[in-house]
Amino acid sequence: MKCKFIVIFIAILSFSFGVNSTNAYSAEFLDLNVVVYDDRFYKFIDNENQIEILADKLEWAEGPVWAESLNALLFSDVATDKVYRWDESKGLSTFVHPSGHEPDNAGSAWRGSNGLAIDNNGALLLAQQNNRRVARMLASVAHPAPKYEVLATKYNGKKVNSPNDLVVHRSGDIYFTDPPYGLEGRENSPAIELGFFGVFRLTKDNKLFIINNDLDKPNGIALSTDHSLLYVSNSEVGKEQIIAIELDKQGKSKSSRLFFDAKKLSSDGPGSADGMAVHSSDYVFASIPNGLGILSPKGKLLGKIALGQVTNVAFDNTHSYLYITSPKKLLRLKIKSFK
């Protein structure tokens, strides 16, 4: 496969960044280091693109979601048990704390929320991985408060493992992944009750169904624009991949297939197949080893941006910007208008 290797150098201005900074984000950029396999990559990224550092000195940033009613991004810092808010006018601020674990002073380094989503009524949903539950914030996003309603915590009478990421179907159903990452000892944790790490569907009437139990470490999750496909990543080392699960109009699973095999990229650098976001054109922007990949609707890798480990991604409501979480940073990438 022929590829084009391009490094775009961008001046870096000296400034000290912290998680409580406001408006300082505009002072620093990362070099854009890309490998292009297909010219369709340039529909989204070109030589004028920049990667902005919106915040750094985070502990473990994850689970970004655009809250349209706030015109702001929300994302988790798993290790500090916080959900942060970032917007253009005020920069970074704490949105809600604690975000996941009760009590907040628990010893686990993975005690906070991971994946976030906004449900069809505008409420914030949280994958509270160390609490082993999917929850809804009871307060509105306009007036956040750390009070939560438990939506799912058991399957067939047994505790789920550690909900990681979630997405909302237009029907109102919630899909979430359930690897062991929030448990002490992970897959060797004595607290595990289920015999698998699965992908679940939580219906509007709070019934929980397993729709896939074949992945070693199901992680990121996303829906195609017409909600007919559910994309799920597997982050197990040596088995990195993204599958596509076909859904019927009611959101029930019909079949699944391999969408993208990322195993050949596993030696590229840190990270794995992790969080994803689907562009309005149905191209998939996905965490892959050592950065971010752009995939066609048929699963072809068009190109990749070397960023080290990327944990998750989210678009704003116009799909003009892609927000990227890495363990320590919140980044933003301008996306060209798709033609």
Contacts in CASP RR format, 6 or more apart in sequence:
PFRMAT RR
TARGET T0000
AUTHOR 0000-0000-0000
METHOD contacts of the structure
MODEL  1
MKCKFIVIFIAILSFSFGVNSTNAYSAEFLDLNVVVYDDRFYKFIDNENQ
IEILADKLEWAEGPVWAESLNALLFSDVATDKVYRWDESKGLSTFVHPSG
HEPDNAGSAWRGSNGLAIDNNGALLLAQQNNRRVARMLASVAHPAPKYEV
LATKYNGKKVNSPNDLVVHRSGDIYFTDPPYGLEGRENSPAIELGFFGVF
RLTKDNKLFIINNDLDKPNGIALSTDHSLLYVSNSEVGKEQIIAIELDKQ
GKSKSSRLFFDAKKLSSDGPGSADGMAVHSSDYVFASIPNGLGILSPKGK
LLGKIALGQVTNVAFDNTHSYLYITSPKKLLRLKIKSFK
1 37 0 8 1.000
2 37 0 8 1.000
3 35 0 8 1.000
3 36 0 8 1.000
3 37 0 8 1.000
3 303 0 8 1.000
4 35 0 8 1.000
4 36 0 8 1.000
4 37 0 8 1.000
5 34 0 8 1.000
5 35 0 8 1.000
5 36 0 8 1.000
6 33 0 8 1.000
6 34 0 8 1.000
6 35 0 8 1.000
6 36 0 8 1.000
6 47 0 8 1.000
7 31 0 8 1.000
7 32 0 8 1.000
7 33 0 8 1.000
7 34 0 8 1.000
8 31 0 8 1.000
8 32 0 8 1.000
8 33 0 8 1.000
8 34 0 8 1.000
8 47 0 8 1.000
8 49 0 8 1.000
9 31 0 8 1.000
10 29 0 8 1.000
10 30 0 8 1.000
10 31 0 8 1.000
10 32 0 8 1.000
10 50 0 8 1.000
10 51 0 8 1.000
11 29 0 8 1.000
12 28 0 8 1.000
12 29 0 8 1.000
12 30 0 8 1.000
13 27 0 8 1.000
13 28 0 8 1.000
15 24 0 8 1.000
15 27 0 8 1.000
15 28 0 8 1.000
17 24 0 8 1.000
17 25 0 8 1.000
17 28 0 8 1.000
17 53 0 8 1.000
17 55 0 8 1.000
17 56 0 8 1.000
17 57 0 8 1.000
18 24 0 8 1.000
18 55 0 8 1.000
18 56 0 8 1.000
18 57 0 8 1.000
18 92 0 8 1.000
19 55 0 8 1.000
19 56 0 8 1.000
19 57 0 8 1.000
19 58 0 8 1.000
19 77 0 8 1.000
19 84 0 8 1.000
19 92 0 8 1.000
20 92 0 8 1.000
20 93 0 8 1.000
21 55 0 8 1.000
21 91 0 8 1.000
21 92 0 8 1.000
22 90 0 8 1.000
22 91 0 8 1.000
22 92 0 8 1.000
22 93 0 8 1.000
23 90 0 8 1.000
23 91 0 8 1.000
25 52 0 8 1.000
25 53 0 8 1.000
25 54 0 8 1.000
25 55 0 8 1.000
25 91 0 8 1.000
25 92 0 8 1.000
25 332 0 8 1.000
26 52 0 8 1.000
28 52 0 8 1.000
28 53 0 8 1.000
29 50 0 8 1.000
29 51 0 8 1.000
29 52 0 8 1.000
29 53 0 8 1.000
30 50 0 8 1.000
30 51 0 8 1.000
30 52 0 8 1.000
30 53 0 8 1.000
30 307 0 8 1.000
30 331 0 8 1.000
31 51 0 8 1.000
32 45 0 8 1.000
32 49 0 8 1.000
32 50 0 8 1.000
32 51 0 8 1.000
32 305 0 8 1.000
33 305 0 8 1.000
33 306 0 8 1.000
33 307 0 8 1.000
34 41 0 8 1.000
34 45 0 8 1.000
34 303 0 8 1.000
34 304 0 8 1.000
34 305 0 8 1.000
34 306 0 8 1.000
35 303 0 8 1.000
35 304 0 8 1.000
35 306 0 8 1.000
36 42 0 8 1.000
36 302 0 8 1.000
36 303 0 8 1.000
37 300 0 8 1.000
37 301 0 8 1.000
37 302 0 8 1.000
37 303 0 8 1.000
38 296 0 8 1.000
38 300 0 8 1.000
38 301 0 8 1.000
38 302 0 8 1.000
38 303 0 8 1.000
40 283 0 8 1.000
40 296 0 8 1.000
40 302 0 8 1.000
41 294 0 8 1.000
41 302 0 8 1.000
41 303 0 8 1.000
43 281 0 8 1.000
43 336 0 8 1.000
43 338 0 8 1.000
43 339 0 8 1.000
44 279 0 8 1.000
44 283 0 8 1.000
44 294 0 8 1.000
44 335 0 8 1.000
44 336 0 8 1.000
44 338 0 8 1.000
45 294 0 8 1.000
45 305 0 8 1.000
45 333 0 8 1.000
45 335 0 8 1.000
45 336 0 8 1.000
46 336 0 8 1.000
49 333 0 8 1.000
49 334 0 8 1.000
49 336 0 8 1.000
50 333 0 8 1.000
50 334 0 8 1.000
51 305 0 8 1.000
51 307 0 8 1.000
51 324 0 8 1.000
51 331 0 8 1.000
51 332 0 8 1.000
51 333 0 8 1.000
52 331 0 8 1.000
52 332 0 8 1.000
52 333 0 8 1.000
53 329 0 8 1.000
53 330 0 8 1.000
53 331 0 8 1.000
54 86 0 8 1.000
54 91 0 8 1.000
54 92 0 8 1.000
54 323 0 8 1.000
54 329 0 8 1.000
54 330 0 8 1.000
54 331 0 8 1.000
54 332 0 8 1.000
55 61 0 8 1.000
55 84 0 8 1.000
55 86 0 8 1.000
55 91 0 8 1.000
55 92 0 8 1.000
55 329 0 8 1.000
55 330 0 8 1.000
56 328 0 8 1.000
56 329 0 8 1.000
56 330 0 8 1.000
57 328 0 8 1.000
58 77 0 8 1.000
58 80 0 8 1.000
58 327 0 8 1.000
58 328 0 8 1.000
58 329 0 8 1.000
58 330 0 8 1.000
59 77 0 8 1.000
59 78 0 8 1.000
59 79 0 8 1.000
59 80 0 8 1.000
59 327 0 8 1.000
59 328 0 8 1.000
60 77 0 8 1.000
60 78 0 8 1.000
60 79 0 8 1.000
60 110 0 8 1.000
60 311 0 8 1.000
60 327 0 8 1.000
61 75 0 8 1.000
61 76 0 8 1.000
61 77 0 8 1.000
61 78 0 8 1.000
61 311 0 8 1.000
61 325 0 8 1.000
61 326 0 8 1.000
61 327 0 8 1.000
61 328 0 8 1.000
61 329 0 8 1.000
61 330 0 8 1.000
62 75 0 8 1.000
62 76 0 8 1.000
62 77 0 8 1.000
62 78 0 8 1.000
62 114 0 8 1.000
62 115 0 8 1.000
62 311 0 8 1.000
62 312 0 8 1.000
62 325 0 8 1.000
63 75 0 8 1.000
63 76 0 8 1.000
63 114 0 8 1.000
63 115 0 8 1.000
63 116 0 8 1.000
63 165 0 8 1.000
63 275 0 8 1.000
63 311 0 8 1.000
63 312 0 8 1.000
63 314 0 8 1.000
63 325 0 8 1.000
64 73 0 8 1.000
64 74 0 8 1.000
64 75 0 8 1.000
64 116 0 8 1.000
64 312 0 8 1.000
64 313 0 8 1.000
64 314 0 8 1.000
64 323 0 8 1.000
64 324 0 8 1.000
64 325 0 8 1.000
64 330 0 8 1.000
65 73 0 8 1.000
65 74 0 8 1.000
65 75 0 8 1.000
65 115 0 8 1.000
65 116 0 8 1.000
65 117 0 8 1.000
65 118 0 8 1.000
65 314 0 8 1.000
66 72 0 8 1.000
66 73 0 8 1.000
66 74 0 8 1.000
66 118 0 8 1.000
66 314 0 8 1.000
66 315 0 8 1.000
66 316 0 8 1.000
66 317 0 8 1.000
66 323 0 8 1.000
67 73 0 8 1.000
67 74 0 8 1.000
67 118 0 8 1.000
67 124 0 8 1.000
67 141 0 8 1.000
68 118 0 8 1.000
68 317 0 8 1.000
69 122 0 8 1.000
69 141 0 8 1.000
69 142 0 8 1.000
70 85 0 8 1.000
70 87 0 8 1.000
70 141 0 8 1.000
70 142 0 8 1.000
71 87 0 8 1.000
71 88 0 8 1.000
72 85 0 8 1.000
72 86 0 8 1.000
72 87 0 8 1.000
73 85 0 8 1.000
73 86 0 8 1.000
73 87 0 8 1.000
73 314 0 8 1.000
73 316 0 8 1.000
73 323 0 8 1.000
73 330 0 8 1.000
74 83 0 8 1.000
74 84 0 8 1.000
74 85 0 8 1.000
74 95 0 8 1.000
74 116 0 8 1.000
74 124 0 8 1.000
74 141 0 8 1.000
75 83 0 8 1.000
75 84 0 8 1.000
75 86 0 8 1.000
75 116 0 8 1.000
75 312 0 8 1.000
75 314 0 8 1.000
75 323 0 8 1.000
75 325 0 8 1.000
75 330 0 8 1.000
76 82 0 8 1.000
76 83 0 8 1.000
76 84 0 8 1.000
76 99 0 8 1.000
76 112 0 8 1.000
76 113 0 8 1.000
76 114 0 8 1.000
76 115 0 8 1.000
76 116 0 8 1.000
76 126 0 8 1.000
77 83 0 8 1.000
77 84 0 8 1.000
77 112 0 8 1.000
78 110 0 8 1.000
78 111 0 8 1.000
78 112 0 8 1.000
78 113 0 8 1.000
78 114 0 8 1.000
78 129 0 8 1.000
79 109 0 8 1.000
79 110 0 8 1.000
79 111 0 8 1.000
79 112 0 8 1.000
80 97 0 8 1.000
80 112 0 8 1.000
81 97 0 8 1.000
81 98 0 8 1.000
81 99 0 8 1.000
81 100 0 8 1.000
81 101 0 8 1.000
81 104 0 8 1.000
81 111 0 8 1.000
81 112 0 8 1.000
81 113 0 8 1.000
82 94 0 8 1.000
82 95 0 8 1.000
82 96 0 8 1.000
82 97 0 8 1.000
82 98 0 8 1.000
82 99 0 8 1.000
82 112 0 8 1.000
83 94 0 8 1.000
83 95 0 8 1.000
83 96 0 8 1.000
83 97 0 8 1.000
83 99 0 8 1.000
83 113 0 8 1.000
83 116 0 8 1.000
83 124 0 8 1.000
83 126 0 8 1.000
83 144 0 8 1.000
84 92 0 8 1.000
84 93 0 8 1.000
84 94 0 8 1.000
84 95 0 8 1.000
84 330 0 8 1.000
85 92 0 8 1.000
85 93 0 8 1.000
85 94 0 8 1.000
85 95 0 8 1.000
86 92 0 8 1.000
86 93 0 8 1.000
86 323 0 8 1.000
86 330 0 8 1.000
92 330 0 8 1.000
95 144 0 8 1.000
96 137 0 8 1.000
96 144 0 8 1.000
96 145 0 8 1.000
96 146 0 8 1.000
97 104 0 8 1.000
97 146 0 8 1.000
98 104 0 8 1.000
98 111 0 8 1.000
98 112 0 8 1.000
98 146 0 8 1.000
99 112 0 8 1.000
99 113 0 8 1.000
99 126 0 8 1.000
99 128 0 8 1.000
99 146 0 8 1.000
100 111 0 8 1.000
100 112 0 8 1.000
100 113 0 8 1.000
100 126 0 8 1.000
100 128 0 8 1.000
100 129 0 8 1.000
100 130 0 8 1.000
100 131 0 8 1.000
100 135 0 8 1.000
100 148 0 8 1.000
101 108 0 8 1.000
101 111 0 8 1.000
101 112 0 8 1.000
101 128 0 8 1.000
101 130 0 8 1.000
101 131 0 8 1.000
102 131 0 8 1.000
104 111 0 8 1.000
106 130 0 8 1.000
108 130 0 8 1.000
108 182 0 8 1.000
108 184 0 8 1.000
110 129 0 8 1.000
110 130 0 8 1.000
110 181 0 8 1.000
110 182 0 8 1.000
111 130 0 8 1.000
112 128 0 8 1.000
112 129 0 8 1.000
112 130 0 8 1.000
113 126 0 8 1.000
113 127 0 8 1.000
113 128 0 8 1.000
113 129 0 8 1.000
114 127 0 8 1.000
114 128 0 8 1.000
114 129 0 8 1.000
114 163 0 8 1.000
114 164 0 8 1.000
114 165 0 8 1.000
114 181 0 8 1.000
114 182 0 8 1.000
115 126 0 8 1.000
115 127 0 8 1.000
115 164 0 8 1.000
115 165 0 8 1.000
115 166 0 8 1.000
115 312 0 8 1.000
116 124 0 8 1.000
116 125 0 8 1.000
116 126 0 8 1.000
116 127 0 8 1.000
116 166 0 8 1.000
117 124 0 8 1.000
117 125 0 8 1.000
117 166 0 8 1.000
117 167 0 8 1.000
117 168 0 8 1.000
117 174 0 8 1.000
118 124 0 8 1.000
118 125 0 8 1.000
118 141 0 8 1.000
118 168 0 8 1.000
119 125 0 8 1.000
119 136 0 8 1.000
119 168 0 8 1.000
119 172 0 8 1.000
119 174 0 8 1.000
120 168 0 8 1.000
120 170 0 8 1.000
120 172 0 8 1.000
122 141 0 8 1.000
123 136 0 8 1.000
123 137 0 8 1.000
123 140 0 8 1.000
123 141 0 8 1.000
124 136 0 8 1.000
124 137 0 8 1.000
124 141 0 8 1.000
124 144 0 8 1.000
125 134 0 8 1.000
125 135 0 8 1.000
125 136 0 8 1.000
125 137 0 8 1.000
125 151 0 8 1.000
125 166 0 8 1.000
125 168 0 8 1.000
125 174 0 8 1.000
126 134 0 8 1.000
126 135 0 8 1.000
126 136 0 8 1.000
126 137 0 8 1.000
126 148 0 8 1.000
127 134 0 8 1.000
127 163 0 8 1.000
127 164 0 8 1.000
127 165 0 8 1.000
127 166 0 8 1.000
127 176 0 8 1.000
128 134 0 8 1.000
128 135 0 8 1.000
128 148 0 8 1.000
128 163 0 8 1.000
129 162 0 8 1.000
129 163 0 8 1.000
129 164 0 8 1.000
129 181 0 8 1.000
129 182 0 8 1.000
130 162 0 8 1.000
130 182 0 8 1.000
130 183 0 8 1.000
131 153 0 8 1.000
132 153 0 8 1.000
132 159 0 8 1.000
132 160 0 8 1.000
132 161 0 8 1.000
132 162 0 8 1.000
132 163 0 8 1.000
132 183 0 8 1.000
133 150 0 8 1.000
133 151 0 8 1.000
133 152 0 8 1.000
133 153 0 8 1.000
133 160 0 8 1.000
133 163 0 8 1.000
134 150 0 8 1.000
134 151 0 8 1.000
134 152 0 8 1.000
134 153 0 8 1.000
134 163 0 8 1.000
134 166 0 8 1.000
134 174 0 8 1.000
134 176 0 8 1.000
134 202 0 8 1.000
135 148 0 8 1.000
135 149 0 8 1.000
135 150 0 8 1.000
135 151 0 8 1.000
136 148 0 8 1.000
136 149 0 8 1.000
136 151 0 8 1.000
137 144 0 8 1.000
137 145 0 8 1.000
137 146 0 8 1.000
137 147 0 8 1.000
137 148 0 8 1.000
137 149 0 8 1.000
138 145 0 8 1.000
138 147 0 8 1.000
138 148 0 8 1.000
138 149 0 8 1.000
139 145 0 8 1.000
139 147 0 8 1.000
151 174 0 8 1.000
151 202 0 8 1.000
151 206 0 8 1.000
152 160 0 8 1.000
152 163 0 8 1.000
152 174 0 8 1.000
152 176 0 8 1.000
152 200 0 8 1.000
152 202 0 8 1.000
152 206 0 8 1.000
152 208 0 8 1.000
153 159 0 8 1.000
153 160 0 8 1.000
154 160 0 8 1.000
154 208 0 8 1.000
155 194 0 8 1.000
155 200 0 8 1.000
155 208 0 8 1.000
155 210 0 8 1.000
158 193 0 8 1.000
158 194 0 8 1.000
159 191 0 8 1.000
159 193 0 8 1.000
159 194 0 8 1.000
160 178 0 8 1.000
160 194 0 8 1.000
160 200 0 8 1.000
161 178 0 8 1.000
161 179 0 8 1.000
161 180 0 8 1.000
161 183 0 8 1.000
161 192 0 8 1.000
161 194 0 8 1.000
161 197 0 8 1.000
161 198 0 8 1.000
162 178 0 8 1.000
162 179 0 8 1.000
162 180 0 8 1.000
162 181 0 8 1.000
162 182 0 8 1.000
162 183 0 8 1.000
163 176 0 8 1.000
163 177 0 8 1.000
163 178 0 8 1.000
164 176 0 8 1.000
164 177 0 8 1.000
164 178 0 8 1.000
164 179 0 8 1.000
164 181 0 8 1.000
164 182 0 8 1.000
164 218 0 8 1.000
164 219 0 8 1.000
164 220 0 8 1.000
165 176 0 8 1.000
165 177 0 8 1.000
165 219 0 8 1.000
165 220 0 8 1.000
165 221 0 8 1.000
165 275 0 8 1.000
165 312 0 8 1.000
166 174 0 8 1.000
166 175 0 8 1.000
166 176 0 8 1.000
166 177 0 8 1.000
166 221 0 8 1.000
167 174 0 8 1.000
167 175 0 8 1.000
167 176 0 8 1.000
167 221 0 8 1.000
167 222 0 8 1.000
167 223 0 8 1.000
167 230 0 8 1.000
168 174 0 8 1.000
168 175 0 8 1.000
169 175 0 8 1.000
169 223 0 8 1.000
169 227 0 8 1.000
169 247 0 8 1.000
169 251 0 8 1.000
170 227 0 8 1.000
171 204 0 8 1.000
171 227 0 8 1.000
171 250 0 8 1.000
171 251 0 8 1.000
172 204 0 8 1.000
173 201 0 8 1.000
173 202 0 8 1.000
173 203 0 8 1.000
173 204 0 8 1.000
173 251 0 8 1.000
174 201 0 8 1.000
174 202 0 8 1.000
175 199 0 8 1.000
175 200 0 8 1.000
175 201 0 8 1.000
175 202 0 8 1.000
175 211 0 8 1.000
175 221 0 8 1.000
175 223 0 8 1.000
175 230 0 8 1.000
176 199 0 8 1.000
176 200 0 8 1.000
176 202 0 8 1.000
176 221 0 8 1.000
177 198 0 8 1.000
177 199 0 8 1.000
177 200 0 8 1.000
177 218 0 8 1.000
177 219 0 8 1.000
177 220 0 8 1.000
177 221 0 8 1.000
177 232 0 8 1.000
178 194 0 8 1.000
178 197 0 8 1.000
178 198 0 8 1.000
178 199 0 8 1.000
178 200 0 8 1.000
178 218 0 8 1.000
179 197 0 8 1.000
179 198 0 8 1.000
179 217 0 8 1.000
179 218 0 8 1.000
179 219 0 8 1.000
179 235 0 8 1.000
180 186 0 8 1.000
180 187 0 8 1.000
180 189 0 8 1.000
180 192 0 8 1.000
180 197 0 8 1.000
180 217 0 8 1.000
181 217 0 8 1.000
181 219 0 8 1.000
183 189 0 8 1.000
183 191 0 8 1.000
183 192 0 8 1.000
184 191 0 8 1.000
187 197 0 8 1.000
196 210 0 8 1.000
196 213 0 8 1.000
197 213 0 8 1.000
197 215 0 8 1.000
197 216 0 8 1.000
197 217 0 8 1.000
197 218 0 8 1.000
198 210 0 8 1.000
198 212 0 8 1.000
198 213 0 8 1.000
198 215 0 8 1.000
198 218 0 8 1.000
199 210 0 8 1.000
199 211 0 8 1.000
199 212 0 8 1.000
199 213 0 8 1.000
199 215 0 8 1.000
199 218 0 8 1.000
199 221 0 8 1.000
199 230 0 8 1.000
199 232 0 8 1.000
199 245 0 8 1.000
200 208 0 8 1.000
200 209 0 8 1.000
200 210 0 8 1.000
200 211 0 8 1.000
201 208 0 8 1.000
201 209 0 8 1.000
201 210 0 8 1.000
201 211 0 8 1.000
201 251 0 8 1.000
201 252 0 8 1.000
201 253 0 8 1.000
202 208 0 8 1.000
202 209 0 8 1.000
203 209 0 8 1.000
211 230 0 8 1.000
211 245 0 8 1.000
211 253 0 8 1.000
212 218 0 8 1.000
212 232 0 8 1.000
212 243 0 8 1.000
212 245 0 8 1.000
212 253 0 8 1.000
212 256 0 8 1.000
214 256 0 8 1.000
215 232 0 8 1.000
215 234 0 8 1.000
215 236 0 8 1.000
215 243 0 8 1.000
216 234 0 8 1.000
216 236 0 8 1.000
216 239 0 8 1.000
217 234 0 8 1.000
217 235 0 8 1.000
217 236 0 8 1.000
217 239 0 8 1.000
218 232 0 8 1.000
218 233 0 8 1.000
218 234 0 8 1.000
219 232 0 8 1.000
219 233 0 8 1.000
219 234 0 8 1.000
219 235 0 8 1.000
219 272 0 8 1.000
219 273 0 8 1.000
219 274 0 8 1.000
219 275 0 8 1.000
220 231 0 8 1.000
220 232 0 8 1.000
220 233 0 8 1.000
220 235 0 8 1.000
220 273 0 8 1.000
220 274 0 8 1.000
220 275 0 8 1.000
220 276 0 8 1.000
220 287 0 8 1.000
220 312 0 8 1.000
221 230 0 8 1.000
221 231 0 8 1.000
221 232 0 8 1.000
221 233 0 8 1.000
221 275 0 8 1.000
221 276 0 8 1.000
222 230 0 8 1.000
222 231 0 8 1.000
222 275 0 8 1.000
222 276 0 8 1.000
222 277 0 8 1.000
222 278 0 8 1.000
222 284 0 8 1.000
223 229 0 8 1.000
223 230 0 8 1.000
223 231 0 8 1.000
223 278 0 8 1.000
224 230 0 8 1.000
224 231 0 8 1.000
224 278 0 8 1.000
224 282 0 8 1.000
224 297 0 8 1.000
225 278 0 8 1.000
225 280 0 8 1.000
225 282 0 8 1.000
227 247 0 8 1.000
227 251 0 8 1.000
228 246 0 8 1.000
228 247 0 8 1.000
229 244 0 8 1.000
229 245 0 8 1.000
229 246 0 8 1.000
229 247 0 8 1.000
230 244 0 8 1.000
230 245 0 8 1.000
230 247 0 8 1.000
230 253 0 8 1.000
231 242 0 8 1.000
231 243 0 8 1.000
231 244 0 8 1.000
231 245 0 8 1.000
231 259 0 8 1.000
231 276 0 8 1.000
231 278 0 8 1.000
231 284 0 8 1.000
231 286 0 8 1.000
232 242 0 8 1.000
232 243 0 8 1.000
232 245 0 8 1.000
233 240 0 8 1.000
233 241 0 8 1.000
233 242 0 8 1.000
233 272 0 8 1.000
233 273 0 8 1.000
233 274 0 8 1.000
233 275 0 8 1.000
233 276 0 8 1.000
233 286 0 8 1.000
233 287 0 8 1.000
234 240 0 8 1.000
234 241 0 8 1.000
234 242 0 8 1.000
234 243 0 8 1.000
234 273 0 8 1.000
235 271 0 8 1.000
235 272 0 8 1.000
235 273 0 8 1.000
235 274 0 8 1.000
236 272 0 8 1.000
237 266 0 8 1.000
237 272 0 8 1.000
238 263 0 8 1.000
238 266 0 8 1.000
239 263 0 8 1.000
240 261 0 8 1.000
240 262 0 8 1.000
240 263 0 8 1.000
240 265 0 8 1.000
240 266 0 8 1.000
240 272 0 8 1.000
240 273 0 8 1.000
240 288 0 8 1.000
240 289 0 8 1.000
241 258 0 8 1.000
241 259 0 8 1.000
241 260 0 8 1.000
241 261 0 8 1.000
241 262 0 8 1.000
241 263 0 8 1.000
241 273 0 8 1.000
242 258 0 8 1.000
242 259 0 8 1.000
242 260 0 8 1.000
242 262 0 8 1.000
242 273 0 8 1.000
242 276 0 8 1.000
242 284 0 8 1.000
242 286 0 8 1.000
242 295 0 8 1.000
242 299 0 8 1.000
243 256 0 8 1.000
243 257 0 8 1.000
243 258 0 8 1.000
243 259 0 8 1.000
244 256 0 8 1.000
244 257 0 8 1.000
244 258 0 8 1.000
244 259 0 8 1.000
245 253 0 8 1.000
245 254 0 8 1.000
245 255 0 8 1.000
245 256 0 8 1.000
246 253 0 8 1.000
246 254 0 8 1.000
246 255 0 8 1.000
246 256 0 8 1.000
246 257 0 8 1.000
247 253 0 8 1.000
247 254 0 8 1.000
248 254 0 8 1.000
259 284 0 8 1.000
259 295 0 8 1.000
259 299 0 8 1.000
260 273 0 8 1.000
260 284 0 8 1.000
260 286 0 8 1.000
260 295 0 8 1.000
260 299 0 8 1.000
260 301 0 8 1.000
262 272 0 8 1.000
262 273 0 8 1.000
262 288 0 8 1.000
262 289 0 8 1.000
265 288 0 8 1.000
265 289 0 8 1.000
265 290 0 8 1.000
265 304 0 8 1.000
266 272 0 8 1.000
266 289 0 8 1.000
267 289 0 8 1.000
268 288 0 8 1.000
268 289 0 8 1.000
268 290 0 8 1.000
268 291 0 8 1.000
268 306 0 8 1.000
269 289 0 8 1.000
269 290 0 8 1.000
269 308 0 8 1.000
270 289 0 8 1.000
270 290 0 8 1.000
270 308 0 8 1.000
270 309 0 8 1.000
271 287 0 8 1.000
271 288 0 8 1.000
271 289 0 8 1.000
271 290 0 8 1.000
271 291 0 8 1.000
271 308 0 8 1.000
271 309 0 8 1.000
271 310 0 8 1.000
272 287 0 8 1.000
272 288 0 8 1.000
272 289 0 8 1.000
273 286 0 8 1.000
273 287 0 8 1.000
273 288 0 8 1.000
273 289 0 8 1.000
274 286 0 8 1.000
274 287 0 8 1.000
274 310 0 8 1.000
274 311 0 8 1.000
274 312 0 8 1.000
275 286 0 8 1.000
275 287 0 8 1.000
275 310 0 8 1.000
275 311 0 8 1.000
275 312 0 8 1.000
275 313 0 8 1.000
276 284 0 8 1.000
276 285 0 8 1.000
276 286 0 8 1.000
276 287 0 8 1.000
276 312 0 8 1.000
276 313 0 8 1.000
277 284 0 8 1.000
277 285 0 8 1.000
277 313 0 8 1.000
277 314 0 8 1.000
277 315 0 8 1.000
277 322 0 8 1.000
278 284 0 8 1.000
278 285 0 8 1.000
279 285 0 8 1.000
279 315 0 8 1.000
279 319 0 8 1.000
279 335 0 8 1.000
279 338 0 8 1.000
280 319 0 8 1.000
280 338 0 8 1.000
281 297 0 8 1.000
281 338 0 8 1.000
282 297 0 8 1.000
283 294 0 8 1.000
283 295 0 8 1.000
283 296 0 8 1.000
283 297 0 8 1.000
283 302 0 8 1.000
283 338 0 8 1.000
284 294 0 8 1.000
284 295 0 8 1.000
284 297 0 8 1.000
284 299 0 8 1.000
285 292 0 8 1.000
285 293 0 8 1.000
285 294 0 8 1.000
285 295 0 8 1.000
285 313 0 8 1.000
285 315 0 8 1.000
285 322 0 8 1.000
286 292 0 8 1.000
286 293 0 8 1.000
286 294 0 8 1.000
286 295 0 8 1.000
286 313 0 8 1.000
287 293 0 8 1.000
287 310 0 8 1.000
287 311 0 8 1.000
287 312 0 8 1.000
287 313 0 8 1.000
288 304 0 8 1.000
288 310 0 8 1.000
290 304 0 8 1.000
290 306 0 8 1.000
290 307 0 8 1.000
290 308 0 8 1.000
290 309 0 8 1.000
291 304 0 8 1.000
291 305 0 8 1.000
291 306 0 8 1.000
291 307 0 8 1.000
291 308 0 8 1.000
291 309 0 8 1.000
291 310 0 8 1.000
292 304 0 8 1.000
292 305 0 8 1.000
292 307 0 8 1.000
292 310 0 8 1.000
292 313 0 8 1.000
292 324 0 8 1.000
293 301 0 8 1.000
293 302 0 8 1.000
293 303 0 8 1.000
293 304 0 8 1.000
293 305 0 8 1.000
294 301 0 8 1.000
294 302 0 8 1.000
294 303 0 8 1.000
294 304 0 8 1.000
295 301 0 8 1.000
295 302 0 8 1.000
296 302 0 8 1.000
305 333 0 8 1.000
307 324 0 8 1.000
307 326 0 8 1.000
307 331 0 8 1.000
308 326 0 8 1.000
309 326 0 8 1.000
309 327 0 8 1.000
310 324 0 8 1.000
310 325 0 8 1.000
310 326 0 8 1.000
311 325 0 8 1.000
311 326 0 8 1.000
311 327 0 8 1.000
312 324 0 8 1.000
312 325 0 8 1.000
313 322 0 8 1.000
313 323 0 8 1.000
313 324 0 8 1.000
313 325 0 8 1.000
314 322 0 8 1.000
314 323 0 8 1.000
315 321 0 8 1.000
315 322 0 8 1.000
315 323 0 8 1.000
315 335 0 8 1.000
316 323 0 8 1.000
319 335 0 8 1.000
319 338 0 8 1.000
320 334 0 8 1.000
320 335 0 8 1.000
320 337 0 8 1.000
321 332 0 8 1.000
321 333 0 8 1.000
321 334 0 8 1.000
321 335 0 8 1.000
322 332 0 8 1.000
322 333 0 8 1.000
322 335 0 8 1.000
323 330 0 8 1.000
323 331 0 8 1.000
323 332 0 8 1.000
324 330 0 8 1.000
324 331 0 8 1.000
324 332 0 8 1.000
324 333 0 8 1.000
325 331 0 8 1.000
END
